[in-house]
Amino acid sequence: MHGKPLSSVQNTPLAAHTPVLEHPEELVEGACMGEAQKVNLVTSPRMKLFALFINALVLAALTVAMYVAAQNPDQFTPMFFKVFVSLLVPTIIVAIVGRRLIARAERR
């Protein structure tokens, strides 16, 4: 493709035998899930509320970590990360499990 126009690249023998998909995303979606399993979680009201809840939990973890770390200014950074990560990991686990439960409930 060094300096060749795009039209000459499309006329190569390999391109002539390669099928052109007009909507490749339909092929991928159809291969992964059946028609009954398609759920739009982005527009789901439950998922929107759950996302707000998880965001509030992350902000609460950040606030608690800042408060606890401020009590010991000499060790601020290690204390902040220790508290924040120890609160964030369960929050992420709750988010993953909750998303799966909501997706399962939306499919029904």
Buried (B, 14 or more C-beta within 10 A) or exposed (E): EEEEEEEEEEEEEEEEEEEEEEEEEEEEEEEEEEEEEEBEBEEBEBBEEBBEEBEEBBEEBBEEBEEBBEEEEEEBEEBBEBBBEEBBEEBEEBBEEBBEEBBEEBEE
